[in-house]
Amino acid sequence: MIRPAKYGDIPRITGLMVEAYQASRYVAMGEMDLKEAKSIVMNAIQRHGQDGAGGCCVFAAERGGAVEGFIIGVLDRCYHVGVPLMANDLMFWVSPRAGAREARELATAYRDWALANERVVEVRGSFTDAFADPEMTTKLYEALGFRWCGGIFEMTVERGESP
């Protein structure tokens, strides 16, 4: 079942964020800030349903009575300065205990939330190779009507002791 997240879901959603972080390559680069994770989720839930820049959606996927996935969407001005809005998925994670169905339903809820806002002119779905399966995520978004529109370039900075 997909539903708007509630404040009582914060511990479980942040637990899923920990799970995602531990499954990512970032775990080798440093620890996760749990306080920041809770703050992101709480602030997004507070802004759930707002329809201007900074508005958010937070949907939870419940399976067997437990939240096993979530998506956080945010509204921003086009190119950060336009009057029209664009929707971006900030975080999207479905645990291995859930499945493709929950992932599709979460992405659909996010897309439909964005499309319901008359000021939204672009809806974006994204992923990185930090922990996502690019092929599966691409197929999911394409099945929902999204198209490929760019890329992300990255440079990993090795931090270590000075010589």
C-alpha positions in Angstrom: 0.0 0.0 0.0 1.3 3.5 -0.9 0.3 6.4 1.3 1.6 9.8 2.4 4.2 9.4 5.1 3.4 10.3 8.7 5.6 11.7 11.4 5.4 8.2 13.1 7.2 6.8 10.0 10.3 8.9 10.5 12.2 6.3 12.5 11.4 3.6 9.9 12.2 5.8 6.9 15.5 6.9 8.4 16.2 3.2 9.1 15.7 2.6 5.4 18.0 5.5 4.6 20.7 3.8 6.8 20.0 0.6 4.9 20.5 2.4 1.5 23.6 4.2 2.7 25.1 0.9 4.0 24.4 -0.6 0.6 26.1 2.3 -1.2 29.7 3.0 -2.0 29.5 6.0 0.3 29.7 3.7 3.4 33.5 3.3 2.7 33.9 7.1 2.6 32.5 8.0 6.0 29.6 7.6 8.4 26.0 8.7 7.8 24.5 11.6 9.8 21.3 10.1 11.3 20.3 13.5 12.8 20.4 15.1 9.3 18.5 12.2 7.8 15.7 12.6 10.4 15.7 16.4 9.7 15.3 15.9 6.0 12.4 13.5 6.4 10.7 15.6 9.1 11.0 18.8 7.0 9.7 17.0 3.9 6.7 15.6 5.7 6.0 19.1 7.1 6.0 20.5 3.5 4.0 17.5 2.0 1.3 18.9 -0.1 2.6 22.5 -0.4 2.4 23.5 -4.1 5.1 26.2 -4.4 8.9 26.1 -4.5 10.1 24.1 -1.6 6.9 22.0 -1.5 7.4 18.3 -1.0 5.8 14.9 -1.2 6.7 12.0 0.9 5.1 8.6 0.1 5.7 5.4 2.0 5.3 1.9 0.7 3.8 -0.4 3.4 4.1 -4.1 3.1 3.0 -6.5 5.8 2.4 -3.5 8.1 5.9 -2.2 7.8 7.2 0.7 5.7 9.6 -0.9 3.2 10.1 1.9 0.8 9.8 5.7 0.4 10.1 8.5 -2.1 10.7 12.2 -1.4 9.9 14.7 -4.1 10.6 18.4 -4.0 9.5 21.3 -6.0 11.9 23.9 -7.2 11.8 26.8 -9.6 13.0 26.0 -13.1 16.7 26.6 -13.2 16.2 27.9 -9.6 14.9 31.3 -10.8 11.9 30.6 -13.0 8.3 31.1 -12.1 7.4 27.6 -13.5 8.2 24.7 -11.2 10.0 21.4 -11.7 9.7 18.4 -9.5 12.7 16.3 -8.6 12.9 13.1 -6.7 15.3 13.8 -3.8 15.4 10.2 -2.4 13.9 7.0 -3.5 14.5 3.6 -1.9 12.7 0.3 -1.8 14.1 -2.4 0.5 14.8 -5.9 -0.8 11.9 -7.0 1.4 9.5 -5.1 -0.9 9.7 -5.3 -4.7 9.3 -3.9 -8.1 5.6 -3.3 -7.6 6.2 -1.0 -4.6 8.9 0.8 -6.5 6.6 1.4 -9.5 3.7 2.5 -7.2 6.0 4.9 -5.3 7.3 6.4 -8.6 3.8 6.7 -9.9 2.6 8.5 -6.7 5.5 10.9 -7.1 4.8 11.5 -10.8 1.0 12.0 -10.2 1.7 14.4 -7.3 3.9 16.5 -9.6 1.4 16.4 -12.5 -1.4 17.6 -10.3 0.4 20.9 -9.8 -0.5 23.3 -12.7 2.8 25.2 -12.2 5.0 22.1 -12.8 6.4 22.0 -16.3 9.0 19.3 -15.7 9.0 16.1 -13.6 12.4 14.5 -13.1 13.3 11.0 -11.9 16.9 10.3 -11.2 19.4 7.8 -9.9 23.2 7.4 -9.5 25.3 4.4 -9.6 26.0 4.7 -5.8 23.5 1.9 -5.1 20.8 1.9 -7.8 20.5 -0.6 -10.6 20.6 1.8 -13.6 18.9 -0.6 -16.0 16.0 -1.3 -13.7 15.5 2.3 -12.7 15.7 3.4 -16.4 13.0 0.9 -17.3 10.8 2.0 -14.4 10.9 5.6 -15.3 10.5 5.0 -19.0 7.5 2.9 -18.4 6.0 5.8 -16.5 6.5 8.2 -19.5 9.9 9.7 -18.6 12.6 10.1 -21.2 16.4 10.3 -20.9 17.5 14.0 -20.7 21.1 14.2 -19.6 23.7 12.8 -17.3 25.7 13.3 -14.1 29.5 13.5 -14.2 31.4 12.8 -11.0 34.9 13.1 -9.7 35.7 11.2 -6.5 38.1 13.0 -4.3 40.4 10.8 -2.4 41.0 12.2 1.1 43.8 10.8 3.1 46.7 11.7 5.2 49.1 14.3 3.7 52.6 13.0 2.8 
